[in-house]
Amino acid sequence: MRFVKSLQYDIRNNKQLLILLILPVLWVLIFKYQPMYGLLIAFKDFKAHLGILHSPWVGLKHFKAFINSYMFARVIKNTLIISIQSLICGFPIPILLALALNATKNKPWKKLVQFTIYAPYFISTVVMVSIIIQFLSPSVGAYGHFVKLFNLETKVLMGIPKYFSTIYTVSGIWQYAGYSTIIYLAALAGVDPTLHEVATIDGANRFKRILHVDIPGITPTMVTLLILSVGQLLQIGFEKIFLMQNPLNMISSEIISTYLYRVGLKTGLPKFSYAAAIGFLNSIVNVALLVSVNMASKKVFKTSIW
């Protein structure tokens, strides 16, 4: 009875907030939880005319088929290479940018730099890929003109498999690093100014204050974002990779999400159950990574997302 009375009291006193929560909760239930019913087809031989419930069960058949397929090693390898490279190269840059901007005293220059690094985030993926292709064109792009200026041999970089992950990573840093910097600037704004004052009195220069005041102050934010990034290690965005793909670089650009599209929708005979099994397996690995890194972070840094 005490719990019921407490619940009624909370509802009466937080009525407005609860009303505001209705739409977000409905959105999550409809678009995030309701589609999970479709995961059943990963364990079935889905037949459209039979529907999900009446299609025959096959257990782990599709999971085994993917693991034993010749494409398994390739798509996992490509996905890991692109993900890890993007994480290692892209994760520290927003932190360095935020620390540099936070230490800048010239406000007009600071605003100019902020605008310059934020702007690429608002470029759509389609336009971004078009810019990349045009920039790296050996005939009309800036790369082609630069190479010809020194009488060097031009190469079709977008068609060379070994350069694909580097092009994807560098363009991703250029597009997203500025926006990610906002999070760290907000965290730096929360660092107690008295800590800087005390450090200055003790004779610490700007670099030492960054090292011993700013970085420890934003460490919880850094760790949280790192955990979330590792949790999405195999969840590379489909759109950009797909638009950058061509028959020449396919050997290094085919990742889990693009392979899902090809076998699940683009083939003459779509393999819905097979594609669902691959996607489900991918999600399980991501969750396992997220939980593992979160547990390690809780022990090492005393910071976690739950």
Residue pairs with C-beta under 8 A, 6 or more apart in sequence:
11 18
37 52
38 52
38 276
39 276
39 280
40 52
40 53
41 52
41 55
41 272
41 273
41 276
42 62
42 63
42 273
42 276
42 277
42 279
42 280
43 57
43 58
43 59
43 60
43 62
43 273
43 277
44 52
44 55
44 56
44 57
44 58
44 273
45 55
45 56
45 58
45 61
45 273
46 52
46 55
46 272
46 273
46 276
47 55
47 56
55 273
58 273
62 273
62 274
62 276
62 277
62 278
63 277
63 280
63 281
65 274
65 277
66 72
66 274
66 277
66 278
66 281
71 254
71 259
74 251
74 254
75 254
75 255
75 256
75 259
76 256
78 165
78 252
78 253
78 254
78 255
79 234
79 236
79 255
79 256
80 233
80 234
81 165
81 252
82 165
82 168
82 169
82 236
82 241
82 255
83 233
83 234
83 236
84 233
85 165
85 166
85 169
86 168
86 169
86 172
86 236
87 229
87 230
87 233
89 169
89 170
89 173
90 169
90 172
90 173
90 176
90 177
91 225
91 226
91 229
93 173
93 177
94 177
94 178
94 180
94 181
94 183
94 184
95 184
95 218
95 222
97 117
97 177
97 178
97 181
97 184
98 181
98 184
98 185
98 187
98 188
98 218
99 184
99 188
99 210
99 214
99 215
101 110
101 113
101 114
101 181
101 185
102 185
102 188
102 214
103 206
103 210
104 110
104 113
114 178
114 181
116 178
117 177
117 178
117 181
118 178
118 179
118 181
118 182
119 178
120 128
120 174
120 175
120 176
120 178
121 175
121 176
121 178
121 179
123 131
123 175
125 237
125 239
125 240
125 243
126 239
126 243
128 171
128 175
128 240
129 240
129 243
129 244
132 158
132 167
132 171
132 244
133 141
133 158
133 244
134 140
134 141
135 141
135 142
135 143
136 143
136 157
136 158
136 167
137 143
137 144
138 144
138 147
138 154
138 155
138 156
138 157
139 154
143 154
143 157
144 154
147 153
147 154
148 154
156 248
157 163
157 167
158 164
158 167
158 244
158 246
158 248
158 249
159 246
159 248
159 249
160 248
160 249
161 248
161 249
161 250
161 251
161 252
161 253
162 252
164 244
164 249
164 252
164 253
165 252
167 244
168 240
168 241
168 244
172 240
180 225
183 221
183 225
184 218
184 221
184 222
187 217
187 218
187 221
188 214
188 217
188 218
190 217
191 213
191 214
191 217
191 218
192 217
195 213
195 217
196 209
196 213
199 208
199 209
199 212
199 213
200 209
204 212
219 301
219 303
220 301
220 303
223 297
223 301
223 303
224 303
224 305
226 293
226 297
227 290
227 293
227 294
227 297
227 304
227 305
228 290
228 305
230 289
230 290
230 293
231 286
231 287
231 289
231 290
231 293
231 294
232 286
233 286
233 289
234 256
234 282
234 285
234 286
234 289
235 257
235 282
235 286
236 255
236 256
236 257
237 257
238 257
238 258
238 261
241 253
241 255
241 257
241 258
242 257
242 258
242 261
244 253
245 253
245 254
245 258
256 278
256 279
256 282
259 278
260 275
260 278
260 279
263 270
263 271
263 274
263 275
263 278
264 270
264 271
264 272
264 274
264 275
264 276
265 275
294 304
294 305
294 306
295 304
297 303
297 304
298 304
